[in-house]
Amino acid sequence: MLHKVLLATSLSGVALLFLSVQPASAAACLRGKTVDSSGAGLSGVAITVTRIANNGSRSATSSSGGQFEVCGLDAGRYQVSAHKRSFQDSSRAAEVQANTDVSLTLVLPSKAAQMTAPQQTDAPATEPAISTVGMRLSF
């Protein structure tokens, strides 16, 4: 009988030990969408989610509709960055709470939109100022 009691005590000790070493569940997710200036979804955008407290990062790539998802995050502040060739990078801060989902939209304007024609004004054209310097050389 004593043998069974020791076995039961030993098993419960293992169970308690097993429960005490299980990591806390990090069920927080950061979901979002990457879009261009017109609001159209951008696929193939490289997403980097960096935890500000320790610089640990996770990566994802946006789907054909521009959606992305990074789950299993611990609560804390994160920097979410998006990069795609021919588009300007975008970055936003996000606060993640335990067992919650955070949604955000990242807008990546086209780099071509950044290059604009020189601005024209309605001001009358003026003659450039001409400066004349006279110098006489004698030999």
C-alpha positions as CSV (number, residue, x, y, z in Angstrom):
1,M,0.0,0.0,0.0
2,L,2.8,2.4,0.8
3,H,4.3,1.7,-2.6
4,K,1.1,3.0,-4.3
5,V,1.1,6.1,-2.2
6,L,4.7,6.9,-3.1
7,L,4.0,6.2,-6.8
8,A,0.9,8.6,-6.6
9,T,3.0,11.3,-4.9
10,S,5.7,10.9,-7.4
11,L,3.4,11.1,-10.4
12,S,1.7,14.2,-9.0
13,G,5.1,15.8,-8.4
14,V,5.9,15.2,-12.1
15,A,2.6,16.6,-13.1
16,L,3.2,19.8,-11.0
17,L,6.7,20.1,-12.4
18,F,5.4,19.7,-16.0
19,L,2.8,22.3,-15.4
20,S,5.3,24.8,-13.9
21,V,7.7,24.7,-16.9
22,Q,5.0,25.2,-19.6
23,P,5.5,28.6,-21.2
24,A,2.6,31.1,-21.0
25,S,0.6,31.1,-24.1
26,A,1.3,34.0,-26.4
27,A,-1.9,34.1,-28.4
28,A,-1.6,37.7,-29.6
29,C,-1.7,38.3,-33.4
30,L,-0.8,41.3,-35.5
31,R,-2.8,41.3,-38.7
32,G,-2.9,43.9,-41.4
33,K,-3.0,44.9,-45.0
34,T,-0.4,46.6,-47.3
35,V,-1.8,49.0,-49.9
36,D,-0.6,51.5,-52.4
37,S,-1.7,55.2,-52.5
38,S,-5.0,54.3,-54.2
39,G,-5.9,51.7,-51.6
40,A,-5.2,48.6,-53.8
41,G,-3.7,45.6,-52.0
42,L,0.0,45.0,-52.5
43,S,1.3,41.4,-52.7
44,G,4.9,40.3,-51.9
45,V,5.6,43.1,-49.4
46,A,8.2,42.1,-46.9
47,I,6.9,42.7,-43.3
48,T,9.1,42.8,-40.3
49,V,7.7,43.0,-36.8
50,T,10.3,44.0,-34.2
51,R,9.7,44.0,-30.5
52,I,11.0,47.3,-29.2
53,A,12.1,45.9,-25.7
54,N,14.6,43.4,-27.1
55,N,14.9,43.9,-30.9
56,G,13.6,40.4,-31.5
57,S,11.9,40.2,-34.9
58,R,9.6,38.1,-36.9
59,S,8.9,38.2,-40.7
60,A,6.0,37.7,-43.0
61,T,5.1,38.4,-46.6
62,S,1.8,39.9,-47.8
63,S,-0.6,37.7,-49.8
64,S,-2.0,38.4,-53.2
65,G,-4.6,40.8,-51.6
66,G,-2.0,42.5,-49.4
67,Q,-3.0,40.7,-46.2
68,F,-0.4,39.6,-43.7
69,E,-0.4,38.0,-40.2
70,V,2.1,37.4,-37.5
71,C,0.8,35.4,-34.5
72,G,2.3,34.1,-31.3
73,L,3.5,37.6,-30.1
74,D,4.1,38.4,-26.5
75,A,2.4,41.6,-25.1
76,G,4.5,44.7,-25.7
77,R,5.4,47.5,-28.2
78,Y,6.4,46.5,-31.7
79,Q,7.6,48.4,-34.8
80,V,6.0,47.1,-38.0
81,S,7.9,47.8,-41.2
82,A,7.0,47.1,-44.8
83,H,9.3,47.0,-47.8
84,K,8.6,46.4,-51.5
85,R,10.8,47.3,-54.4
86,S,9.6,50.4,-56.4
87,F,7.6,51.6,-53.4
88,Q,8.5,53.8,-50.4
89,D,8.9,51.9,-47.2
90,S,6.3,52.2,-44.5
91,S,6.6,51.8,-40.7
92,R,4.2,52.0,-37.7
93,A,4.3,51.3,-34.0
94,A,1.8,48.9,-32.5
95,E,0.9,48.0,-29.0
96,V,0.1,44.3,-28.5
97,Q,-1.9,43.1,-25.5
98,A,-2.0,39.5,-24.4
99,N,-4.6,37.3,-26.1
100,T,-5.7,40.0,-28.5
101,D,-5.5,40.8,-32.2
102,V,-4.2,44.1,-33.5
103,S,-5.1,45.2,-37.1
104,L,-3.4,47.9,-39.1
105,T,-2.9,49.1,-42.6
106,L,0.4,50.1,-44.1
107,V,0.4,52.5,-47.1
108,L,3.4,52.2,-49.4
109,P,3.3,55.1,-52.0
110,S,5.0,54.4,-55.3
111,K,8.5,55.8,-55.7
112,A,7.4,57.1,-59.1
113,A,4.8,59.3,-57.4
114,Q,7.7,60.8,-55.3
115,M,9.3,62.1,-58.5
116,T,7.1,65.1,-59.6
117,A,7.6,67.7,-62.3
118,P,9.0,71.1,-61.2
119,Q,6.3,73.4,-59.9
120,Q,5.2,76.1,-62.2
121,T,4.0,79.5,-60.9
122,D,1.9,82.2,-62.4
123,A,4.6,84.8,-61.5
124,P,5.9,86.9,-64.4
125,A,9.3,85.9,-65.8
126,T,12.0,88.2,-64.7
127,E,15.3,88.9,-66.4
128,P,18.2,87.4,-64.6
129,A,20.4,90.0,-62.9
130,I,23.6,90.5,-64.8
131,S,26.7,91.5,-63.0
132,T,29.5,93.1,-64.9
133,V,33.0,93.3,-63.5
134,G,35.5,95.4,-65.5
135,M,39.1,94.7,-65.2
136,R,41.9,96.5,-67.1
137,L,45.2,94.7,-67.6
138,S,48.3,96.6,-68.6
139,F,51.5,95.0,-69.7
